[in-house]
Amino acid sequence: MNIKNFLLVCIFLSLTLTNKVDTRELSIQQLEERKKADLERAEKRKKRGKKVFSKEITLTTKITFVSMERKTPPVLSNLDPILTDEGFYGVKLAIEDNLTTGRFVGHDYEASFHRISLNENINQEFEKLIDKDHKIFIVDFTEDEILSLKKLRGFDQVLIFNVRSKSDSLRNEKCAKNIYHIPPSYSMLSDALTQYLVKKKWTKWFLVIGPDQNDKNYSNALKESAKKFNIKIKEEKVWDFTSDLRRTAGKEVPIFTKGSRYDVLVVADEKGEFGEYLAYRTWDPRPIAGSQGLKPNSWHRTHEQWGATQMQNRFRRESGRWMTEVDYHAWTAVRSLGEAITRTQKNSVTDIIKYLSGSSFGLGAYKGMKVSYRSWNGQMRQPILLAAPRSMVSVSPQDGYIHPFSELDTLGKDKPESTCKF
């Protein structure tokens, strides 16, 4: 290449890089402008106050979000954020959406946020809220914490939305008429994943189970799904290593996965303690699915269809981070309340429960079809997103799975299988 051609190439590359930088800077500038516009609109709404209502306020609904302070777990890497505000922005955005209609019909919504510290008693703090006439709760609690609420004085007079626990027992033998479950249960997640694996003809599994109770709950659901869809679990092992996998995974994982021939490695590791280290280190080159790899989700940051992009952008402008599943569950809970109150013109616990459990309820939730609640156990029926860490792969239920009432009821325990007795 002569000097003249070399200089031309350098000029071309320089212009190309300059254009890329300009484009990148322009997109950041646009994002900042949107943030500024959102802040200005929020400030205007704050100044206007009740004047934004076209009709006199006749109904005010108080919503109480309660979460627990948690001990900070060890993170997989320094890139993993530790969030202390999950659910907060979901509630905030949902109230804004509720007021889109509420302003014209005279319905207002007020939210209060309570975080129970590690040294406080959850039952005592929750009873204090009930005594102060709080009736509608969104709780970011574990299975055991939710079960403890059933023993409280006045429990039967409140409405609770669970936005974290995936426990199947909460939807079955330990269910309650006044508890609604937004997260998909473990059985729904496992069915959603299994339908896709059957579609791909990956019907021979190597199942790896973590040591925690939630790992066991998830693995039990996976086993039931395998039986339901005629999957063969060729091998099943419990991961009980205690060493630092960042240094030893290259040696331990190949030995651990050597053995039976299988199509896919299915993992139940809810905390993410070891699952991420299985990829690219197994004895045989196989895909990974379950709690890592191809994962079934209620919400995912790569989800863009059916208006989800607009939702993702709104959330990021408001919070400065990605929308998590708990954020989405909190948004859905508040929007469910808004839909029920708008339709019935009432906000008592009894009226809301009656409408949510009825066949008339349906809510657009950025998933391509309306979500609703199963009348027999309070579980929200919904499509499940199957995603890799940085891409959407599919949505379940898969084509070909039919049901006499709703194809969404092919995911999880159907009414004849339910052991919930209200």
N, C-alpha and C positions, 0 to 999 in steps of 0.2 A: 504494500500500500504506500503510495507516494505521499509527500507532505500535504499536498492540496486536498486529497481525499481524506486524509487523517483529520485535518482541520474542519472539514465539512461534517464529518461524523461527530466530532467534539461539539460543534455548534448545535447540531441536531439534538444530541443527548442533553445538552445544557438547556435548550428550549423545552424539551420534553419534561425534564425534571422541574423546571420553573413552572410549567403549566400545572403539574401535579401538585406542587406546593400551593399555588394560587387556589386550585380547586379545593384542596384540603382546608386552607385558611378560610375560604368562602363558606364552606359547610360549618365550620366552627362559629364563624361570625353569624350565620343564620340561626344556629342553635342559641347563641347568646341573645340575639334579638328576640327570639321566641320566649326565652326565659324572662327577658325584660318586659315583653308584652303581657305575659302571664302575671307577673308581679303587679303591673299597672292595673290589670283587670281585677286582681284580688284586692288591691287597695281601694279601687272604686266600689267594689262590692261591700267592703268593710265600711266605707263612708256612707253608702246608701242605707245599709242596715235593713230594717224591715220595709223600707220604701220599695224594695225590689218586688214585693208581693203585690200582685194585681188585685188580690182579694184579701180581706181581713183574715188573719190567722185564726182558724177555728179548732185546729188539732196540732198539738206539739208532741212529738214522740221522742223520748229520751232513750238513748242507746249507750250501754256501758261496755267498754272493751277492757278486759282483765287479762293480764299476762303475768308470768312468773319470772323473777330473776333467776338466771341459771349460772351454774359454775361454768367458767369458760373451758371448753374441751380443747384437747390438743388438736391443732390444725394440721391438715395434710401438707400444706406448704404456706409460706408467707403471703402467697397470693390470695388465700381464702379470706374473705371479709368476715368479721364477727359482727352480726347485726343485732342491735338492741331495739330497733323500731319497727320490726316486722308487724304488719297489720295496720299500723297507724295511718299510712298514706292510702291504703286500700279503703279504710273507713272514710277518710276525708274526701277522696274522689267520688265514692258512692253517694255520699250526702249531697255533693254538688249535682250529681246525676239525678238524685231523687227530687231535688229542688227545681229541676227543669220543668217538672209537672207540678210540683208542690206549690210553686209561686202562684199558679193560676187557680188552684183549688183551695188555697188556704191551709196547706199542710207544711209544718216546719219540723226540722229534725235537729236534735242537740246530742252531741257525743261527749262522753267523759272517758278519760283513760286512767286506769289504775294498774300499777305494777307492784306486785307483792314481792317484798324482798326476801332474801334467804333466811333471815332470822325471824320472819313473821309466820304465823300459822294461817295456812290457806283457808281453812274452814271458818276461823274466827273473823278474818278479814272479809270473807264473802258474806257471812251473816250480817256484818255491819252494813254492807251495801244493801242487802235485802231489807234490813230494818229501816234504812233511809228511803224506802219505797222505790228502789231500782227494780225494774221488772224484766227488762230485755237485755240479755247479756250475750256478748261475743267473747268466747274464752279461748285463749291460746294455752291450753293445758295438755298434759299427758293423759293416758288412759286412767291410771290410778287416781290422778287428781280430779278427773271428771267423775269417777265413781264415788269419791269421797263427798261430792256435792249432794248426792242423792240422800245423804243422811241428815242434811241441814234442815233446820226449822224454816218453813215457808218455801221449800224447794218446789212443791207442786204448783205454786202460784206464779212461777217465773218461766220465761222462755229462754232457752240457751242454744246458741249456735257454736258447735265445735269446729275450729278452724285448723287444728293440727293433727290430732290423733287419727290414725288409720286402722285402729284395732277393729277386728271383725266382731269381737265379743260385745263391744258397745252397740253394734247394730243388730245383735242377736239376743243371746240369753240375758245380757245385762243392759238391754235397751230401756229407754224411757220415752213416754209420749211427748214430753216437752223438750226433748233434745234433738236438734237437727244437725246432721253431719254433712258439711260441705266437702271435706277431702274424700277422694275415692278410698274405699276400704282396700285392705291388702288383697282380698279376693277379686275385687274389680280390677286392680292393677295387674294382678297375675293373669287373669283371663284376657285382658287387653293385650298383654305381651304374648301370651300363648297363641292367641288367634293369629297374630302376625307370623310367629315362628312356624306354625302349621302351614300357613300360606306359602312360606319359603321352603317348606318341606325339611325344616330342621327339627326333626322329631326324636333325636337321640341326645339326651342332656347329660352333662356332668354338673351336678349341683354342689355349690360351695356355700356353706352356711357360717355366718359369724357367731360369736359367743354370746351376744346380748339377747335379751328377750324379744325385742322387736325383730331381730334377725330370724329368730325361731318362728315368730308369728308370720313373717313374710314367707319363710321357707315352707311352712305348713300350707299357706295359700297356694304357693307354687306347686306343691305336691298334689293338692286337690285339683288344680287346673290341669296338671299333667294327666291325671286319671280321667278327668272330664273330657279331654280332647285326645285321648289315646296316645299320650307321649310316653316314651320309654326313658326312665332315668337310669342310665347305664352305670353311674357311680355317684355316690353322695359322700361328702367329706365335711368335717367341721374344721374351720381354720382356728387353731388355738396357739399360733406362734406369738411370742412376746417380744421378739427381737425387732430392731429398727429396720424396717424394710427398705428404707432409702439406701442402705448399704448392703443388704443381704438378699434382696428380691431376685437378683440375677441367678443366684444359686438355689434358693429354696423353692421358688415357683415352678421351675421345670420338673424337679423331683416330685413335688406335691401333685402335679397334674399328669404325671406319666402313668399310663395304665390303659384303661378302656378306650375304645374308639367311640367318639361322640361327634355330634354336629356343632354344638354350641355349648359354651361354658356359661351356666346361669348362676348368678351371684346374689346372695342375700347379705348385704353389708350396709345397714342403714346409716351408720356413723361415718362410713367411708374410711375405715381404719386400714383396710388392706386391698379392697377391690380395685382401686386405681392402679395398683402395682402388678396386677395379673396380666394386663394388656401387653402384648409383644414379648412375654416371657414364658408362656405356656409351652409344654413339650411339643404339642402339635399345634400348627397354625390354625386357630379357630376363633370365630367371633365371640364376643362377650356381651351378655345381656342381663337385665335384672336391675339391681340397684346401681350398677355401673355399666358403661358401654351403652348399648341401646336400652334406654330407660323409659318406662311408662310414667307420664306426668299428668297432673291436672292443668299445669301451666308451664310454659317454657319461654325463655327470652328470645328464641329463634322463631316463635310462632307469629306468623304475619297474616294469615288468611282471615276472612270474614270480619274485617275491621280491627283485628288485633294490633296491627301496626300503629293505628291511631291511639289505641289504649296504651300500648307500650311507650309511645312518645309522650303522651300526657303524664304518665307516671314518672318517667325519667326527668321531665322538666320540673315536676313538683318535688321529687325526692333526691334527684341526682344519682340514682342507682337503678339497677334492674329490678323489675317486679318479680318477687318470689311467689311460690305457691301459697304461703300464708297470707301474703298481701292480696292475692287474687281471691282466696277464700273469704277474707274479711270483706272485700268489695262485694262479692256475691251475696254474702249474708245480709248486708245493709240494703243492697238492691232488691233482694227478696222481700225484705220488710217494706220497702217503698212500694213495690208492686202490690203487695197484699193490702196495704193501707189505702193506696189510691183506689183500688177496685172496690173495697168494702166500705170505705169512708169511716173506718173504725180502727182503733189501735190497741184494743184490749188483747191480752194474751190469748184468751179463748177464741176470739174472732180471727186473730192472725193464724193460730194453729189450724183452725177449721179450714181456712182458705188455702194455706200452704199444702195441706194434705189432700185437698180436693183435686178433681180432674181439670178444673178451670185454670189452675196456676201454670204459667209458663214464662220463662225469662230468657231474653236474649243475652248470651254471655260470651260472645265472640268465639263460638265454637261451631258455627254452621247450622246448628239446630237449637231449639229452645231446651233449656234444662228444667227439670221439675223434681219433686220429691216423692219417694216411694211411701205410700200411705201406711205400709206395714212396719216400717222401721225408721223412717225419718231420714234416710240416705238420699242425697241428691244424685239423681241419675244424670249422667253427662258423658260426652265423648272423652276418650283418653288420648293424649298426645304421646306418640312414640318418637323420642328424639335422642340423637347423639349429643355430645357436649356443645357442638357448634352448628348443628343442622337438624331440621325437622325431617323425619323419615316417613312416618305414616300416622294415620288416625284410626283408632278402633272405636266401635266394632268394625271389623273388616267386612267387605262385601261378601254376601252369601250367608251371613248369620242372621237368621230371622226370628221373630218373636210375635206371638198373637197380639200383644199390646204395644210394646215399644222395643225396637231393636237394641236400645240402650240397656234393656233388662237382660241381654245376653251376657252382660258384664257383672260379675259378682253373684251373690245368692239371690235367686228369684223367690217370689212369694211362697211357692210350695216348699222350698228348701229352708226358709227362714224359721228360726226358733224364737223370734221376738214375740212376746205376748204382752200387749199393752193392757 
